């Protein structure tokens, strides 16, 4: 089973907190733009993805 997540690109500032919490799912490019490495991460990464969503200062990541 995979995690249904969405990034609100209008809120995302590319600060990288999510990449620190879930590096298997998020990364930043050389210009500090957020990259989604896995748009449908496996449920085994749920704890990390939830931590990334919670740590986001702009609350740009939502899970359902």
Buried (B, 14 or more C-beta within 10 A) or exposed (E): EEBEBEBEEEEBEBBBBBBEBBEBBBBBEEEEEBEBEBEEBEEEBBEBBBBBBEBBEEEBBEEE
